[in-house]
Amino acid sequence: MSSGNLAHQLPGMNTTLHGPDGQPRCRWCAAAPEFLDYHDTEWGFPVADDRRLFEKLCLESFQSGLSWRTILAKRDNFRAAFHGFDFDHVARFTQQDVERLLGDAGIVRHRGKIEAVINNAQRAQELVQREGSLAAFVWRFDADAAPLAQPQTVSTSAQSLALSKELKAQGWKFVGPTTVYAFMQAMGLVNDHAEGCVMRDQVARARQAFKRPT
């Protein structure tokens, strides 16, 4: 898959195919063996856990210019390198940690992106002090009340533009609107499973039952 929006399809493209169980799924999940489980168990299901939300924002920033398959294959390495994306811990990283991470072949060794994670951990701490939680803040940008494009036809939205702008104003880095939209797709702030995908209704039910953080 290309960088940016994992599921972005061209207009008119058939967006589903049959999985191993004969059920239709988003076409992109057949692009790599590890995508099927990710598609069925994670992508689009709503998340309220601050650490998981922070992790996903960080991983999406690392994906910029790369493929999600590359990042997913290295996800456990990223988790080990960044202490499970505990942003209180990462916020205390020093230049020595940056150099350590630049030598870690298990992750993407990009100085700007590594430094952005540390910066964003510090900004996450500030945000939690103001808002109570990262979840309470990002779920204000839930797409429920807004008109949505057809699934998998866009790589940004009004909500991702607004969230990206707000995060940048707070000093976050590598959080452009395409990166943020991919984050929103994955964390359930928008249900972008293709029409006809067997998981679309499951995600819709999960979103309906989900208690929005306040």
N, C-alpha and C positions, 0 to 999 in steps of 0.2 A: 504494500500500500504506500501511496505517496505521503509526504508530510502534510501536516494540517489536519483537516477534517477526514478522519478514518473512513467514513462511509459515504463521502460525497460522490454522487453519481451524475452522469450526463443526462440531460433531459431526454425522456423517451427510453432510456435504458431499462431493461428488465432488472428490477432490484432484488428479486428473490431467486433462490434455487433450492432444490430439495437436499436436506441433510441426510446423514446416515440412517436416521429413523424414518425417512420418507416425508418428514414435515418440512414445509417451506421456511426458509430463514433468509436473513439479509445476505445478499450475494457476497459481501466483503468477507464474511466469516469463513469462506472456503479458500481464501488466499494463502492461508498458512495453517498447519495442523493445530497450533496452539490457540488460534482465534476462536474455534468453535466453543470451547469451554468458557473463554472470556466473554463471548457473545451471550451465551446461555445463562451465565451465573452472575455476571457483573455489569455489563454494559447497559446503561439506562435505568438500572434499579436505584431508587433514591437513597442517598447517603447523608447522614447527619453527624457523622463522627469527624471531629476537627482534624485528627491526624490523617485520616484517609483523604479528606478534602485537600489538605496541604500537600500530601504525597502526590496526588493526581495533578495538582497545579504544577508541581515541580517536574514531574515526569513529562507532562505536556510541553513544558518549556525545553526540556532536554530533547524532545522529539523534533523540535523546529529544525527543518532542513534534513531530517532523517525519516525513517519509517517507524511506525508503531511496533512492528515486529521486532526491530532492533531493540527498542526500549523494553518491550514485554519480556524478551529473552533475558535481559539484564536486570529485571525488576528486583529479584532477590539480592543481587549484588548492590543495587542502589540502596535497598533497605538496610543492608549491613553497613554500607559506607556512611549513611546518614542517620544511623541509630534509629531505624524505624520511622524516620521523618518526624521524630519528636521535636517540634520546632523550638521548645524551650532549651533543649540540648543543642540543637544546631545553631541557635542564635549565639551561642558562646564559642563557636568555632573561631580559630585564629588563622593567621597567615600560614602557620605551620600545618594546620589542617588542610588548607587549600593545596599546599605543596604535596601533602600526603595523598590527597585525592587525585591530583594530576598524575601521580604515579600508579594509580589503581587501574589495571587493565580490564577489570570487570565492569567498569562503568564507562560513560562517555567523558573523555578527558578534555573538556572545553572550559578554559579558565573563566570566561565570562559567565557561563551557565552555572558553574560551581559557585562562583562568588554571588550570583543572583540568588541561589538557594539560601545562602547564609543571610544575605540582605533581606530576603522575603521572610525568613524565619523571624527576624527582628521586627519586621513590619507586622507579621501575624501576631506577635506578642502585643504590640501596640493596639492592633485592631481588637483583640480579645479584651483588653482592658477597657476599651471604649464601648464595645458592642455586646460583650458577654461571651460570645463564641464566634468562631469563624463561620460555623454553620448558620447561625442566626443572620449574619450579614449576607452570605451568598444566596440564601434562599429567598431574600427579598427580590431577587432577580428571576424567580421561578417564571416559566413561560405560560403557566396555566391561564392567565387572564388575557393573554395577547393572541392576536391572529397569527397562525403559524404557516410557514411555507410547507409545501408537500415534503414528506420525509425524504431526507438525503438529497435534497436539491440545492442546498445553500451551505456555505461554510462560515457564515456569520449571521447574526440576528440583531434586532434592536436591543435585546437583553444582553447579548455578549458585548456589543459595542458599549453599552452603558456600564457594565461591570468592569470591562477592561479600562475604560476611562477613569472610573472611580479608583480602581486599584493603582493605576499609574499615578493618579493625583496623591495617593497615600505613600508613594515611593517604591511600589513593587516594580520588579523588572522581569522582562521576558513574558509579559502577560498581554500580548496583542489580542485583538478581537477573534482571530481564527483559533489561536491557542485556547482562549477562554471558551469559545463555542465547543471545541472538542472536549474540554473539561465538563461543560454543562451537559453534553450528550452522554458522557460516560457516567456522571454522578447523578443522573436522573432529573436534572432541572428542565429537561425537555425529553419527550419520548420520540426519538428519531428512528426507531425500528421501522422498517419498510412496511407499507400496507400489505397485509397478507402474511407477514412473518409470524411464526408461531409464538414468538416472545413478545410481540407488540401488546397483545391483550394482557399478558402476565405483568408487563411493566406498567400498563395503564391501571391495573388493579392495585399494584404496589404503590403507585403514586397516589391513588385515591385513598388508600388506607394510611398513607404516610402522614405523620404529624409534623407540620412545618415548624422548625425550631424558631423560638422567639426570644 
